[in-house]
Amino acid sequence: MTTTTTARSYPRSAGLSVLRLPGGRPPISLLVHRRSAAVAGVLLAVLAAVMLASACLGQTVVTPYDVWHVVRGGTGPYTLVVGELRVPRIVLGALVGAALGTAGALVQSVTRNPLASPDVIGVGHGAAAATVLALATGTVASPGALPAVSVAGGLAAAGLVYALAWRRGMQPSRFVLAGVGIGVALSAVVHLYLTDSELDAAEQVKLWLTGSLNGRGWAQAGPLGCVLLLCLPGLLWAGRVLRPLALDPDTAAALGVRVRRAQLGLTVLGVVLAASATGAAGPLGFVALTSPQLARRAARTPQLPLLCSALTGAVVVVAADLVARTLLTPLEIPVGALTALVGGPYLLWLLGRSGRPRRV
């Protein structure tokens, strides 16, 4: 017995199509934004091209054929460079970017603020403070345990911010302000440790704080990939909730959305993704801030598109890591420093644009 896929189109101005998969009981229907689907396809192609370029370029230039030969499991002179050094790093960068892009879209949707991101609500600062305290007290037996420590610190910081922002419901403005305050306090803890610690420990913490993919690979990409897979059902739910939640809270409640529970669920999901990405690669500034806004401007959707945000974040991180590796060869710039260098002017532009009156 064969099944066919049918699609029913909305009016052209809506830009929506209903994709129905018959055969299920009840039948499954998916609401697809046509432009978002097209943008996601383009971003996927761009991501594949950037990943291939990153695998080919470096101190040792490798042809695409040799890269494909190694990826298929073949052996040769480039097995070490491509198979053990570049490919795991590229995969980790794509996963980190996808997690940060998705987390930024979720947090900005909850706060209704394009200037909000997991960095603002203290996830990165909490991860950094937990890592510093673990190194200072000697509670971490091996460097491999640092990602778990940073994830726990990010979750704890975000939980504290959420508790401070709760006043008979989550107040978005209080949420952002509490996150800024907690972030400043935790940043002070980190700097206090750096000024009163041994040189080796301080250098290790400084390298982690800048955010880097150097020396990282499958050991970090595997757990982060598992987190993304475990979060996939929650992301499918989030895609449905974000449409009515983009309206005002009263309208969303009238449409059957439990607004407070939805806000809590979206926040927890975003914090888990951001903390996991930070634990894998360190804090990469401005990726979670810029990726959702770039994706929204490309897709032209009323709410932040999760898939496009994830793909945009992956493209940004992989491309930034390629530039960081090759710009000053043989020196290597931490990818977090490069994303902050590019993201800072974007934040200033966004701040200036948010103060302008909108044309009617």
Secondary structure, DSSP 4 states (H G I P E B T S, - for coil): -----EEEEPPTTTTEEEEEETTSSSPEEEEEEHHHHHHHHHHHHHHHHHHHHHHH-SSS---HHHHHHHHTT--STTIIIIIIIIHHHHHHHHHHHHHHHHHHHHHHHHHT-TT--TTTTTHHHHHHHHHHHHHHHT--SSGGGHHHHHHHHHHHHHHHHHHHHBSSSB-HHHHHHHHHHHHHHHHHHHHHHHHTS-HHHHHHHHHHHH---TT--HHHHHHHHHHHHHHHHHHHHHHHHHHHHTS-HHHHHHTT--HHHHHHHHHHHHHHHHHHHHHHH---TTHHHHHHHHHHHHHT-SS--HHHHHHHHHHHHHHHHHHHHHTTTTS---HHHHHHHHHHHHHHHHHHHHTSPPP-
